[in-house]
Amino acid sequence: MGIPRLAQDLRPYLERCIVTRQTTGDSEIRIARFVVDGPSMVYHIYKLLIRSTVGNSSSLSNEPSYASLNAAVRCFLSDLESCGAAIKHIFFDGGLPLAKRPTRLERLERSRTQLQFQKLTNPILRFLCAESTGQIPAVIGEALWQTGSSRTIASTDFAAPFIVPAVIEHLKNTRWASVVSVVPGEAEAFCAPAAKACNAAILTNDSDLALFKDLASDGVVVLLHSMKLSVTGNARVLEAQCWRPREIVQKLELHGLLGLGFERSKDSTASFGIILQRAKDSRSIAESDTGFTAFQTQFNGPSESATELSSSKSLTNFDPRLSEIVCQLFNASDATVSNSPAILQLSLPILHEDPTRDSSWSYGRSLRHAAYCLLHLHKLKTTKAHPAAELPTSDPSVSELSRKGQRIAEDKLPLTSSHQPISSAKTNMNLLNQYLATASPSTSTSTPPTPTATTYILWALHTVLDQRLTAGKQSYSRNLIKQFLSLTPLPSERQQKPRAGLPVSDSANGWTLLHLNANVQAVLYSARMLKQTVDFLKKNREHDQAGTDDEIAKLAQVLGSMPPIEDLFLDLIGARRLMQQVPQEKLRGMISPIFELASWSLDDMNEAAKEGSSNLEVVVSRKSKKRKKAKVEEDNKASASAAKPRSTNPFNLLTQ
């Protein structure tokens, strides 16, 4: 996660290198093999795409899609290989050391603050020209290798929330699948020993890699952001800057770089000269022996058992966040298990949502809870099968860290041995099954099948609205839902402009639409975590406790058709475009359960121009009497509105 100012301290000692398999007698540093720091590569490429995006690169309504990111990663790896490099390993984080938990919390808080800043500085989100033409992507090759740009690269603390899982999922279906690993710890800890074993350079943007002991003799750390690709005729030359720890140690007259890194980690404000002198003073490090011992442990590399687990690729089937739970639950990684094993912890990313509204992670909670409980039941089963293993004295719980209002807070989900969470998830899966059945083409017609992603998004939308009603929260307005479903146009710039002191409605300011999309994605991601869990248990066939076999088989069957992240986790424009691919009559049948849930009529589904209903949200009760009353009042308002002369002023329409 980076020692502040260490990269600045080491910058004068960067050396030029070129990527090639050719060997010559000159003194140039030549790189022929790479071990890639996966998260660092993904964030680097995402930043390049942000910089190249046409339009307002800082806008939440105009971001690179996951499909564009995956294409860019493929292009990047292909370019490395075309220049002569062999990709030996690509490692991704699958566990978080205890010592890094405070840093993780700081990053979450920083992302939350940035989200709040976005809302303050952009009270109205405009979706620009994307409605008609879509986001125009830059040529990916140019985006990856353009240099000398004066444009600011956006901070990746507030990147799209699922970029790393999206790339892992995608690479597992490419020719690089065999070199992709989700490891029981941080990726950087596995890069160093792997690079030493296969005589490769490490490709990263993290200066901490230079401190690992495995790189002390012949290691090379190549910086992603320094890479430049030039083409002369048919020749492609890729050059970069790198650190060679052994050369740096010799120039600085040190015994190793660990002391330098330790002193800088304690003091990020002192000059390099002072830090260097402290590193040379062995007494300074000796006086802080306890702290230095803990510090250097981070750079010793993984244990033998963790390395074996990484080689087995067992964790590569899991999302990185779910992998963290697996590592803690089964004690599968180094220094990731707390002194209180009854509390397992993971963090949920800050979604691109409205920070003044409820947390989107409150939706889909029951699905994640079921996933955790199924893993717990599997742990109990495997523990009982080994008499020497120690059974837990009490049921543990999972502590989810996520945004709660204006702070980061935890939500504890008990890992009970009962089947209540699983039953709750099954009820939700039954609803999904109904949507999938509705989307299937009729045997008596030639109607093409509905895209599976559309079905999942509609199911997730239904789940969000149902949960809001159950909790007694305000329901999203009908007009807003119709905008989300592409039944009505997005608000124009004129509608979004405040006039005469009147506030812009929720349907027009863009943030409520963004928040609704985040709600939907939270449900979809929770379902994805459940899918990975049941797939794992089905594969292992060790989940026969109290009849969970049948439950798991049913869950696996329903979730088996879930599309990948790049097809399912779309921005608002992408979701609307997906809905437009469905024939109107087909879509009408699929969304009828959503409208019935909120006691809305489908009769005016295509009569947006005639609609004069308010954009304000209304509370819809589950009780049939209140539903009927609301329906009657709504019909009366519509009749009264139709009898009045209608204004062409959009701001007058908002009040009619």
C-alpha positions in Angstrom: 0.0 0.0 0.0 3.1 2.2 -0.2 5.5 4.0 2.2 5.0 7.7 1.8 7.9 9.5 0.0 9.9 6.3 -0.5 9.5 6.5 -4.3 10.7 10.1 -4.2 13.7 9.1 -2.2 14.7 6.4 -4.7 13.9 8.3 -7.8 17.5 9.5 -8.4 18.6 5.9 -8.6 16.3 4.9 -11.4 17.9 3.3 -14.5 16.8 2.8 -18.1 15.9 -0.6 -19.3 14.4 -2.1 -22.4 12.1 -5.0 -22.9 13.5 -7.6 -25.3 14.6 -11.2 -25.5 17.7 -10.4 -27.4 21.0 -10.5 -25.5 24.0 -8.4 -26.5 27.3 -7.6 -25.0 26.5 -4.0 -24.1 25.7 -2.7 -20.6 22.0 -2.0 -21.2 19.5 -3.6 -18.8 17.4 -6.0 -20.8 14.1 -7.5 -19.5 12.8 -10.7 -21.0 10.4 -12.0 -18.2 7.9 -10.3 -16.0 6.1 -11.1 -12.8 3.2 -8.6 -12.7 1.7 -6.9 -9.6 -1.9 -7.4 -10.7 -3.7 -4.6 -8.7 -1.0 -2.1 -9.6 -1.3 -3.0 -13.3 -5.1 -2.6 -13.2 -5.2 0.7 -11.5 -2.4 2.0 -13.8 -4.4 1.1 -16.9 -7.6 2.5 -15.4 -5.9 5.8 -14.8 -4.7 5.9 -18.4 -8.2 5.3 -19.6 -9.6 8.0 -17.4 -7.0 10.4 -18.8 -8.0 9.5 -22.4 -11.7 9.6 -21.9 -13.6 12.0 -24.1 -15.5 14.5 -22.1 -15.3 15.4 -18.4 -12.9 12.8 -17.0 -13.8 13.6 -13.4 -17.5 13.0 -13.9 -19.1 10.0 -12.3 -21.4 9.9 -15.3 -18.6 9.4 -17.9 -16.3 6.6 -16.8 -14.5 3.8 -18.7 -16.6 0.7 -18.8 -15.4 -2.6 -17.4 -15.4 -4.0 -21.0 -13.1 -1.1 -22.1 -10.8 -1.8 -19.1 -10.6 -5.5 -19.9 -9.8 -4.8 -23.5 -7.1 -2.4 -22.5 -5.5 -5.0 -20.1 -5.5 -7.5 -23.0 -3.9 -5.0 -25.3 -1.3 -4.1 -22.6 -0.2 -7.7 -22.0 -0.2 -8.4 -25.8 2.1 -5.4 -26.3 4.5 -6.6 -23.6 4.7 -10.0 -25.3 5.0 -8.5 -28.8 8.1 -6.6 -27.6 9.7 -9.8 -26.4 8.6 -10.2 -22.7 7.2 -13.4 -21.3 4.5 -13.0 -18.6 5.4 -15.6 -15.9 2.9 -14.7 -13.2 0.1 -12.1 -12.5 -0.7 -12.0 -8.8 -3.8 -10.4 -7.2 -4.5 -9.7 -3.5 -6.6 -12.4 -1.7 -5.9 -11.5 1.9 -5.1 -8.5 4.0 -2.4 -8.6 6.7 -3.6 -7.4 10.1 -1.0 -4.7 10.0 -2.5 -3.2 6.9 -6.1 -2.9 8.3 -5.6 0.7 9.5 -4.3 1.6 6.1 -7.4 0.0 4.4 -9.7 1.9 6.7 -7.9 5.2 5.8 -8.4 4.5 2.1 -12.0 3.8 2.6 -12.5 7.0 4.5 -10.5 8.9 1.8 -12.8 7.4 -0.9 -15.9 8.4 1.1 -14.6 11.9 1.5 -14.0 12.1 -2.3 -17.5 10.9 -3.0 -18.9 13.6 -0.7 -16.7 16.2 -2.4 -18.0 15.1 -5.8 -21.6 15.7 -4.6 -20.7 19.2 -3.2 -18.9 20.3 -6.4 -21.3 18.6 -8.8 -24.7 19.0 -7.3 -26.2 18.1 -10.8 -24.8 15.2 -12.8 -25.1 15.7 -16.5 -24.8 12.7 -18.7 -23.5 14.8 -21.6 -24.0 13.4 -25.1 -23.7 9.8 -23.9 -27.5 9.3 -24.3 -27.3 9.4 -28.1 -23.8 8.4 -29.0 -22.5 6.6 -25.9 -19.1 7.3 -24.4 -16.6 7.6 -27.2 -13.5 5.6 -26.1 -10.1 6.6 -27.1 -8.1 4.2 -29.2 -6.9 1.8 -26.6 -3.4 1.4 -27.9 -2.9 5.2 -27.9 -4.4 5.5 -24.4 -1.9 3.0 -23.0 1.3 4.5 -24.4 0.6 8.2 -24.9 3.2 10.3 -23.1 3.8 13.9 -22.2 0.1 14.6 -21.6 -0.6 17.6 -19.5 -4.0 16.4 -18.4 -4.3 15.3 -14.8 -4.8 11.7 -14.1 -7.6 11.1 -11.6 -6.9 9.6 -8.3 -7.5 5.9 -8.1 -8.8 6.1 -4.6 -12.1 6.8 -6.2 -11.9 4.4 -9.1 -14.9 2.3 -10.2 -15.5 -0.2 -7.4 -15.1 -3.5 -9.2 -12.2 -3.0 -11.6 -9.9 -5.6 -10.0 -12.5 -8.4 -9.8 -13.6 -7.6 -13.4 -10.0 -8.0 -14.7 -9.4 -11.2 -12.7 -12.7 -12.7 -14.0 -11.8 -11.7 -17.6 -8.2 -12.9 -17.6 -9.3 -16.3 -16.4 -11.0 -16.8 -19.8 -8.0 -15.6 -21.9 -4.6 -17.1 -22.8 -3.2 -15.7 -19.6 -5.4 -17.8 -17.4 -2.6 -20.1 -16.4 -0.5 -17.3 -14.9 -3.3 -15.6 -13.0 -3.4 -16.2 -9.2 -5.4 -14.8 -6.3 -3.0 -15.3 -3.4 -3.6 -15.6 0.4 -2.1 -12.2 1.2 -1.0 -9.1 -0.7 0.2 -9.6 -4.2 3.5 -7.8 -3.7 4.6 -10.4 -1.1 4.3 -13.2 -3.7 5.9 -11.2 -6.5 9.4 -11.1 -5.0 10.0 -14.8 -4.5 8.4 -15.7 -7.8 10.6 -13.2 -9.6 13.7 -14.7 -7.9 12.6 -18.2 -8.9 12.1 -17.5 -12.6 14.8 -14.8 -12.9 12.2 -12.2 -13.9 11.6 -8.5 -13.2 8.7 -7.3 -11.2 6.3 -4.9 -13.0 4.6 -2.5 -10.6 4.1 1.0 -9.5 4.8 0.2 -5.8 8.2 1.3 -4.6 7.8 -1.0 -1.5 8.8 -4.0 -3.8 12.4 -2.7 -3.8 12.6 -3.6 -0.1 12.0 -7.3 -0.4 14.9 -9.6 0.6 14.4 -11.8 -2.4 15.3 -8.9 -4.6 18.5 -7.9 -2.7 20.9 -9.7 -5.0 19.7 -9.7 -8.6 16.2 -8.2 -8.4 14.8 -5.6 -10.8 11.7 -3.5 -10.2 10.2 -1.9 -13.3 7.8 1.0 -13.0 4.6 0.7 -15.0 4.1 4.5 -15.3 7.6 4.9 -16.9 7.0 2.6 -19.8 7.2 4.1 -23.3 6.5 2.3 -26.6 8.1 3.5 -29.8 7.7 2.1 -33.3 10.4 2.5 -35.9 9.4 0.8 -39.1 8.4 -2.7 -38.2 10.4 -2.6 -34.9 8.6 -2.0 -31.6 10.8 -0.9 -28.7 9.5 -0.7 -25.2 11.7 1.1 -22.7 11.1 1.9 -19.0 12.8 2.9 -15.8 13.8 0.4 -13.1 15.4 0.0 -9.7 18.1 -2.5 -9.0 18.2 -2.8 -5.2 21.8 -4.1 -5.1 23.1 -1.1 -7.1 21.2 1.3 -4.8 22.6 -0.3 -1.7 26.2 0.0 -3.1 25.7 3.6 -4.0 24.2 4.6 -0.6 26.7 2.4 1.3 24.0 0.6 3.2 23.7 -3.0 4.3 20.2 -3.2 2.8 17.2 -1.0 1.9 15.0 -2.3 4.8 16.6 0.2 7.2 16.0 3.0 4.8 12.4 2.0 4.3 11.8 1.6 8.0 13.1 5.1 8.8 11.0 6.6 6.1 7.9 4.8 7.3 8.4 6.4 10.7 8.9 9.9 9.4 7.5 11.1 6.0 8.5 14.8 6.6 12.3 14.5 7.2 14.7 15.1 4.3 16.3 12.2 2.5 19.7 13.1 4.0 18.4 12.7 7.5 16.6 9.5 6.7 19.7 8.1 5.1 21.8 9.0 8.1 19.4 7.3 10.4 19.4 4.2 8.3 23.2 4.0 8.5 23.1 4.4 12.3 22.6 0.8 13.4 21.9 2.0 17.0 18.8 3.8 15.9 17.3 0.6 14.5 18.4 -1.4 17.5 16.6 1.0 19.8 13.4 0.4 17.8 14.1 -3.3 17.6 10.4 -4.3 18.2 9.1 -2.0 15.5 11.8 -2.9 13.1 11.2 -6.6 13.6 7.5 -6.2 12.8 8.4 -4.0 9.8 10.8 -6.4 8.2 8.4 -9.3 8.6 6.3 -7.7 5.9 9.2 -8.1 3.4 10.2 -11.7 4.2 7.9 -13.2 1.7 5.0 -15.7 2.2 5.3 -18.9 4.3 5.6 -22.3 2.6 2.0 -23.1 3.3 0.8 -19.8 1.8 3.0 -20.4 -1.3 1.5 -23.9 -1.7 -2.0 -22.5 -1.5 -1.2 -19.9 -4.1 0.2 -22.5 -6.4 -2.9 -24.6 -6.1 -5.0 -21.6 -7.4 -7.8 -22.5 -5.0 -8.5 -18.9 -4.2 -8.5 -17.8 -7.9 -12.2 -19.0 -8.0 -13.1 -16.4 -5.4 -13.6 -12.6 -5.6 -10.8 -10.9 -3.7 -13.2 -9.8 -0.9 -14.7 -13.2 -0.5 -11.1 -14.7 -0.6 -10.3 -12.5 2.4 -13.1 -14.3 4.4 -11.9 -17.7 3.2 -8.4 -16.9 4.3 -9.5 -15.8 7.7 -12.0 -18.6 8.2 -9.6 -21.4 7.3 -6.4 -19.7 8.7 -5.1 -20.0 5.2 -2.8 -16.9 5.0 0.1 -15.3 6.8 -0.8 -12.7 9.5 -4.4 -12.3 8.4 -6.0 -13.9 11.4 -6.8 -11.6 14.3 -6.4 -12.4 18.0 -10.2 -12.7 18.0 -10.9 -15.3 15.4 -14.6 -15.0 16.2 -14.7 -11.7 14.2 -13.8 -11.9 10.5 -13.5 -8.6 8.6 -13.7 -7.4 5.1 -14.3 -4.1 3.5 -16.9 -3.3 0.9 -15.8 -0.6 -1.7 -17.3 2.8 -1.9 -19.8 2.7 -4.6 -20.6 5.6 -6.9 -23.7 6.6 -5.2 -25.4 9.6 -3.5 -23.5 10.1 -0.2 -26.6 11.8 1.4 -28.7 8.7 1.0 -28.7 5.2 2.5 -25.7 2.9 1.8 -26.2 0.8 -1.3 -24.6 -2.1 0.5 -27.7 -2.4 2.7 -29.2 -4.0 -0.4 -28.3 -7.6 -1.1 -27.1 -8.1 2.5 -29.1 -11.3 2.9 -27.3 -12.8 -0.1 -23.9 -12.0 1.3 -25.0 -13.3 4.7 -26.0 -16.6 3.1 -22.6 -16.9 1.3 -20.7 -16.4 4.6 -22.9 -18.9 6.5 -22.4 -21.5 3.8 -18.6 -21.1 4.1 -19.0 -21.4 7.9 -21.0 -24.6 7.5 -18.3 -26.0 5.2 -15.6 -25.0 7.8 -17.6 -26.9 10.5 -17.8 -29.9 8.3 -14.1 -30.0 7.5 -13.1 -29.4 11.1 -15.2 -32.3 12.3 -13.6 -34.5 9.7 -10.2 -33.8 11.4 -10.4 -34.8 15.1 -7.1 -32.9 15.8 -8.6 -29.6 14.6 -9.9 -27.3 17.2 -13.6 -26.6 17.0 -14.7 -22.9 17.6 -16.2 -22.3 21.0 -18.8 -20.0 19.6 -20.3 -19.0 16.2 -18.1 -16.2 14.6 -19.4 -13.2 12.7 -18.3 -11.3 9.7 -17.8 -7.6 10.1 -18.4 -5.7 6.9 -16.8 -2.2 6.7 -18.8 0.2 4.4 -20.1 3.7 4.2 -22.8 4.5 6.7 -24.0 8.1 6.2 -21.0 10.4 6.7 -18.6 7.8 8.1 -17.2 4.3 7.7 -18.9 1.8 10.0 -19.1 -1.9 10.5 -22.1 -4.2 10.2 -21.8 -7.6 11.9 -23.4 -10.6 10.3 -23.5 -13.7 12.6 -22.3 -16.9 11.1 -25.0 -19.1 12.5 -25.2 -22.8 12.0 -28.9 -22.5 11.3 -30.3 -22.4 7.8 -32.3 -19.3 8.1 -29.9 -17.1 6.0 -29.8 -19.8 3.3 -33.6 -20.0 3.3 -33.9 -16.3 2.9 -31.4 -16.4 0.0 -33.4 -19.2 -1.6 -36.6 -17.1 -1.5 -34.7 -14.4 -3.4 -33.4 -16.9 -5.9 -37.0 -18.1 -6.5 -37.8 -14.6 -7.6 -34.8 -14.5 -9.9 -35.9 -17.9 -11.3 -39.3 -16.3 -12.1 -37.6 -13.5 -14.0 -35.4 -15.9 -15.9 -38.5 -17.9 -16.9 -40.3 -14.8 -18.1 -37.3 -13.8 -20.2 -37.1 -17.2 -22.0 -38.4 -17.1 -25.5 -41.8 -18.7 -26.1 -41.8 -21.8 -28.2 -44.9 -20.6 -30.1 -43.2 -17.3 -31.2 -40.0 -16.2 -32.9 -39.2 -13.6 -30.3 -35.5 -13.6 -29.6 -34.3 -14.4 -26.1 -33.9 -11.5 -23.8 -30.3 -10.7 -22.8 -29.5 -12.4 -19.5 -28.0 -9.2 -18.2 -31.3 -7.4 -18.6 -33.1 -10.1 -16.6 -30.6 -9.9 -13.7 -30.8 -6.1 -13.6 -34.6 -6.2 -13.5 -34.5 -8.8 -10.7 -32.0 -6.6 -8.8 -34.2 -3.6 -9.3 -37.2 -5.6 -8.0 -35.1 -6.7 -5.0 -34.2 -3.1 -4.2 -37.7 -1.8 -4.3 -39.0 -4.7 -2.3 -36.5 -4.2 0.4 -37.3 -0.4 0.6 -41.0 -1.2 1.0 -40.3 -3.8 3.6 -38.1 -1.4 5.6 -40.7 1.4 5.3 -38.3 3.6 3.3 -39.4 6.1 0.7 -39.9 4.4 -2.7 -38.3 5.8 -5.8 -40.7 7.7 -7.9 -42.4 6.1 -10.9 -40.8 8.7 -13.2 -37.4 7.9 -12.0 -37.9 4.1 -12.4 -39.1 4.8 -16.0 -35.9 6.8 -16.7 -33.8 4.0 -15.4 -35.7 1.5 -17.6 -35.3 3.8 -20.6 -39.1 4.2 -20.9 -38.6 8.0 -20.7 -35.7 10.2 -21.8 -33.1 11.3 -19.3 -33.5 14.9 -18.1 -32.3 17.5 -20.5 -29.8 20.2 -19.5 -32.7 22.7 -19.5 -34.6 20.6 -17.0 -31.5 20.3 -14.8 -31.0 24.0 -14.6 -32.5 25.6 -11.5 -34.8 28.5 -12.2 -36.3 31.2 -10.0 -35.0 29.6 -6.8 -36.8 26.3 -7.5 -34.9 23.2 -6.6 -34.1 20.6 -9.2 -36.2 17.5 -8.8 -34.6 14.1 -7.8 -35.4 12.7 -11.2 -33.5 15.6 -12.9 -30.4 16.1 -10.8 -28.8 12.8 -11.9 -27.6 11.8 -8.4 -30.8 9.8 -7.6 -30.5 7.8 -10.8 -26.8 7.2 -10.0 -27.8 6.0 -6.5 -30.4 3.7 -7.9 -27.9 2.1 -10.2 -25.5 1.6 -7.3 -28.3 -0.1 -5.3 -28.8 -2.5 -8.2 -25.1 -3.2 -8.5 -24.8 -3.9 -4.8 -27.5 -6.6 -5.2 -25.8 -8.0 -8.2 -22.4 -8.2 -6.6 -23.8 -9.8 -3.5 -25.4 -12.4 -5.8 -22.1 -12.9 -7.4 -20.4 -13.6 -4.1 -23.2 -16.2 -3.4 -22.6 -17.8 -6.8 -18.9 -18.2 -6.2 -19.6 -19.8 -2.8 -22.1 -22.4 -4.1 -19.8 -23.1 -7.1 -17.0 -23.8 -4.7 -19.0 -26.0 -2.4 -20.5 -27.9 -5.3 -17.1 -28.6 -6.6 -15.7 -29.8 -3.3 -18.8 -32.0 -2.5 -18.2 -31.7 1.2 -21.4 -29.8 2.1 -23.8 -32.6 3.1 -24.5 -31.3 6.6 -28.3 -31.2 7.4 -29.4 -31.4 3.8 -27.6 -28.4 2.4 -26.7 -30.4 -0.7 -30.2 -29.8 -2.2 -30.2 -26.1 -1.3 -26.8 -25.6 -2.9 -27.7 -27.5 -6.0 -30.8 -25.3 -6.5 -28.8 -22.1 -5.8 -26.1 -23.1 -8.2 -28.6 -23.9 -10.9 -30.4 -20.5 -10.7 -27.1 -18.5 -10.5 -25.4 -20.5 -13.2 -26.4 -18.1 -15.9 -25.0 -14.9 -14.3 -23.1 -12.9 -16.8 -19.6 -11.6 -16.2 -19.0 -8.2 -14.6 -18.2 -6.4 -17.9 -21.7 -7.4 -19.3 -23.7 -7.0 -16.1 -22.2 -4.1 -14.1 -23.1 -1.2 -16.4 -23.3 2.5 -15.9 -26.7 4.2 -16.2 -26.3 4.7 -20.0 -25.3 1.1 -20.5 -28.2 -0.2 -18.5 -30.7 2.0 -20.5 -29.2 0.9 -23.8 -29.6 -2.8 -22.7 -33.3 -2.2 -21.9 -33.8 -0.7 -25.4 -32.7 -4.0 -27.0 -35.8 -5.7 -25.5 -39.1 -5.4 -27.6 -41.6 -3.2 -25.8 -44.2 -5.9 -25.3 -41.6 -8.3 -23.9 -40.2 -5.6 -21.6 -43.8 -4.7 -20.5 -44.3 -8.3 -19.3 -40.9 -8.4 -17.5 -41.4 -5.2 -15.6 -45.0 -5.8 -14.6 -44.0 -7.4 -11.2 -42.0 -4.2 -10.5 -44.9 -1.9 -11.2 -47.3 -4.2 -9.3 -45.0 -4.1 -6.3 -45.3 -0.3 -6.2 -49.0 -0.3 -7.2 -48.3 1.5 -10.4 -50.2 1.1 -13.6 -48.6 -0.2 -16.8 -51.2 1.6 -18.9 -49.2 4.7 -19.2 -45.8 3.0 -19.7 -45.2 4.7 -23.1 -47.0 7.9 -22.4 -44.2 9.9 -20.9 -45.2 13.1 -22.9 -48.7 13.0 -21.3 -47.4 12.4 -17.8 -47.6 15.3 -15.4 -46.9 13.4 -12.1 -44.6 14.8 -9.5 -41.0 13.7 -9.4 -41.1 13.7 -5.6 -40.8 10.3 -3.9 -43.9 8.8 -2.3 -44.2 6.2 0.5 -45.9 3.0 -0.7 -47.2 0.7 1.9 -47.6 -3.1 1.6 -51.1 -3.0 3.0 -53.7 -3.5 0.2 -56.0 -0.8 1.5 -53.3 1.8 1.4 -52.2 0.6 -2.0 -55.8 1.0 -3.4 -56.1 4.4 -1.8 -52.8 5.5 -3.4 -53.9 4.2 -6.7 -57.2 6.0 -6.6 -55.5 9.3 -5.6 -53.0 8.9 -8.4 -55.7 8.3 -11.0 -57.7 11.3 -9.7 -54.6 13.5 -10.0 -54.0 12.3 -13.5 -57.6 13.0 -14.5 -57.4 16.5 -13.0 -54.1 17.2 -14.7 -55.4 16.1 -18.0 -58.4 18.5 -17.8 -56.1 21.5 -17.3 -54.2 23.4 -20.1 -50.7 22.0 -20.2 -47.6 24.2 -20.1 -44.6 23.6 -22.3 -42.3 24.9 -19.6 -40.6 21.8 -18.1 -40.3 23.5 -14.7 -44.1 24.1 -14.7 -44.5 20.4 -15.6 -42.6 19.4 -12.5 -45.3 21.1 -10.3 -48.4 19.9 -12.2 
